[in-house]
Amino acid sequence: MKKYLIALLGGTLLFASCKSPDSDLTPATTTIDLSSVPSLVQASMSRNFPTAADVTWRQTAPTAYMSTFKQSQVARTATFQQTGTLMKAGEVIDPAALPKAITDYLTTNYPGYALVQADVEKDAAGVVKGYETLITVKNVQYEVEFDAAGAFSKLETPDGHEQGNAIAASALPAAITAYLNANYAGYVIRESETHSSNGTLAGYEVEIVQNNTEFDLTFDAAGTFVALNAKDGDDNNENEGEGDHNGGQGEHNGTATTIVQSALPAAVGTYLATNYAGYTFVSAKVEKNAAGTVQGYEVHFKLKGKKYEAEFNAAGVFLKME
């Protein structure tokens, strides 16, 4: 994907991007009229930033709105839930001002990413408290947050349904450690995160290295293995399901089978109807391990011209949005 072109216009950073021919995604950089912003969001903006000028709006997700504005001649952004809750705010900065640790992290963990916007968070005294980057990867948008030193601290999708917080390997559930010890002899943990859905712990994601091969493993909240993505240099090589992991090749005997919408657990339909009202179902797959046991579900759907991919565990509990 081509990098976003960045231009400074009227004190507001505007961005343009390329768009793949087979995608009907509306770019996250598209501005919307004030009339399209919920009244609760407008009221919250006025209450929290009464002196804001040159305000423009973008809908970054079905339930989230971002304003870009000037305050005391400084370009700033603020993101709100559709209920009016202020989720975050920061000062827009030139991406070139980001610490090298951040750009290195993004290049390593999000190959081919496009940087949409960079913000810095400061305290009242002007001391940097952290950074936030808005990026896209294969037309999926992510907000990746870092501390003042440029170390990764949190991953969040714009609609707030999935959050990831970095945690120490020692804080992982014993079930995860036991699974890794049994299936990946000699592994080294590179990174581990918790993931939550609407504030409730939904699971864990652990990135490991074994025999010079990287693996991303997903576990549910109890520490039970859910899915595997072997990273051997090809981002499209996704092996999901449980199988023979020994040897570090990421091979398995599991299957992913296309199913009809009615074959999904009721919990999946309830989640989508509640959080993505008006969505249009596109396709779904059920993932099973070598023994034929269901490991989870993958659902593709559209909403307001955008494509989404949601993953659920075997019980139909939401795990993450791709």
N, C-alpha and C positions, 0 to 999 in steps of 0.2 A: 504494500500500500504506500502511496506517495505520502510524504510528510505534509502536514497542514502548512499552508502559507499564512504568515502572520503579518498583519498590517495594523498600524495605529490610525484610527479615524475618529475624529471628534472626541478624543479622550477615552474612547471605548475600543477594546481590542476586538477586531472582527476576524473570523477565521473562515477559510474555504478549504474544501477537501475534495478528493476524488471519490468516485462512487462506482462500485463494481456493476457491470451490466445486469447481473442477475439479482441485484438487491433493490428492494423497494423501501429501504429505510430512509426516513426523513433525517438528514444530518442533525446532530445535536446542536449545531451552530445556528440553525435557522431561528430567527427572531419571530415572536408572535405579537399580535396586537394586545394592548392592555385589556380590551374587552374579553379576551380569551383567558385572562388570569382570574382565578376564583377571587371573589370579594374578600374572603377570609385571608388570603395571601396578600392582597393589596393592603388590607388593614394592618396586617402584621408588619409589612414593609414600612408603612408610614409611622407606625409606633416605634419600631426599632431603629429606623434611619430617617428621622424627620427632616434632615437637611440634605438628603440625597438629591442629586441633579443628574440630568441626562440619563434617565433610567431606561434600560431596554430589558426585554424578557425573553427567556427561552424555556420551553418545556423539556426538561432533560429526561423525563420518564413519565409514565401515566399518572403518577401521584406526586411528582416533584417539579418545582419551578425555580429557575435561577435568574436573579436579577444582576445586571452589570450596571454600575453607576459610578458617579464621582462624588466624593465627600471630602471637603477641604482640599480640593484639587488633586485628590488621590483616587486612582481607579480601584474599585472594590467589587466584590461579588458577594451575594448572599443566596443561600438555597433554602427553600421552604417546602414543607409538606403541604398538600392541598388543604389540609385542615388549618393552615396558618402557622404551624409550629416552625420556628426558625431552627434549621438543622445545623448550619455552619455559615461562617463569614470569613472573608480574608481579603488581602490586598493583592491585586493583580500585579505580577512581576514579569519581566522579560525572562523567558525560559532559559536564556543564556546565564541568568543569575542563579540558577539552581546549583546546589552542591554537586560535585562530580559523583559522589556516592549515590545520588538519586538517579542521575542519568545512567550510570553503570547498572544499577538495580533494574531499571526499566528495560534496558537493552538486553539484559540477561534473562529476565523473567517474562517479558512481553515482546518477543522478537517481532519486528514489523509494526510495532505500535506507532500511532500518530498522536502527537501531543496537541491537544486542543487548547489547554489553558494551564497556567501555573499560578498558584497563590502562595502567599506567605502569611502566617499567623503571628501576630506580635502582641505582647502584653501592653498595659497602659504606659509603661516606660519606654516602649519601642524595642524591647528585647525580643528577638526571634524565638518563638515557641515551637514552630514546626512549619511544614510545607504540605501543600496538597496539589496533586497533578490530576488533571482530567484528560484521559487518554481514550483512544479507541483501538481495538484489535479485531480485525475481521468484522467490522461494522457493529461490534458490541462495545458499549461504553463502560468505563470503570473510573472510579475515583480512588486514587492510591495516595495514602497519607504517610508522612515521614516526620521524625522528630527533628529537633533543631540541628542535630549533627548529620542529618541525611539518612538515618537508619529507618528502615521500613517499620511502620507501626500499625497500619490498618488498611484493609481493602474494603471498599463499599460500592455496591451498584447504586446508581442514582435514585432508584425508587425506595431504597432503604430496607428492602426485604432480605438482603444478605449482607452481613458484615463479617469481616475477618480481622482478628486481632492476633498479632504475633505473641507466642508464648514460648517459654523455655521448654526444651525437650524433656527436662525432668518433671514438668508439670503435666505431661500427657498421661492419660489413664493407663493403668497397668496392662489392660487388655491390648492396647495398641503396641506397647513395648514388647509384650509377649508375642504378638503376631509378627512384628518385624524381626524379632530374634529367631523365630521359627522358620520364616520364609525368606529372609534376606541376610544370610550369614555374612558378617563383616561389613555390614552397611554403615554409612555415616549420615546423620541427619543434617541437612543443609538449612532447613527452615520448617517451622511448624506453626499452625494457626488454628484458632477456634473459629467456627462459623455459627452465626445465629440467625434465626428467622423471626422478625418482629420482636426482637428482644429476648427470645428464648433460645438456649443453646441447641443447635441442630446437628453439630458434628465437628469433625476435625479434618484438616488437610495437612499432610506431612510430605515434604520433599526430601528424598534420600538419594544417596549415590552408592551404587554397588558395582564393583568391577568396571569402573569408569562409565557406567550407564546411569542416567538419572531417571527416577520414578516419582510420580505424584500419586499419592494414595489418599483416598477419602474414607473416613470412618464416620459412623453415626455418633450420636451423643453418648452412647454407652461404650464406645470404643470398638464396635464391631465393624469389620472391613466391609466397605460398600463398593468401591470402584478403584481401578488402576489405570493410570495413563503413563505408558513408557515413553520417555523423552530421549529418543536416539538421534535427534537432529531433524526429525520430520514431525512437525506439529500436527499433522493429520493422522499420525500413527497412534490411535487411541485404542488401547486394549482394556476393556472394562469387563469385570467379572473375576471370579476367583479361580485360580488354577495353579499350575506349576510355575512358581516364581523363582525357584532355585536356579542358580546359574546366571542370574542377572539379565536374562534376555527379555523378560516381560511377556513371555508367551503364556497362553492360557487356553483352556478348552471350552470356555463359555461361549454363549451365543447372544445375539441381539436380534430379536424378531419383531417385525412390524405388526402392530395390532390395531384394531379399530377403537374408536373413542370409548365405546360402551364397555370395552374390556378393561379399562383403567379402574383402579380402586375409587370408590365414591369420594374418598378424602382428596384425591387429586382434583376432581371436578369441583368440589367445594372450595378448595384453595384458589383455583383459577377464577372461579366466578366471584369470589369475595375480593380478591386482590387485583384482578384484571377484568372488571365488569365489561361485558360487550366484546370479549375476545372471540376470535375465529379459530377453531381447531384446524390444524394442518395435517399433522401426522403424529404417531406415537410408536415407541418401541418398548418391549419388555426385555430386560437383561437377566440371563440366568447363568449359573455356574455350570461346571461340567456334570454335576449331579442332577441338574435340572431344577435346582432351587432358585426361585426368583430373587434377584439381587436389587432390582430397582427398575424405575421407569424413566423414560426420556420423552418429553412432550414438546412439539414444535407448534407455535401458534402465532397469530398476528393480532395486533391491536393498533388502531389509528395509523395504519400504514407501516408499522414497524414489525420486524420479526423477532421472536423470542424463542429461547430454548430453555426449558425448565427441567430440572432433575429431581426425582423423588426416590425415597427408599422403598423397600418391599412393602411397607405398610401404607405407602402413599403420603408420607410426611415430606414436606418440601426440604430440599438440601441446598440447592444453589441454582443461580440463573447464569446461563452462558451468553 
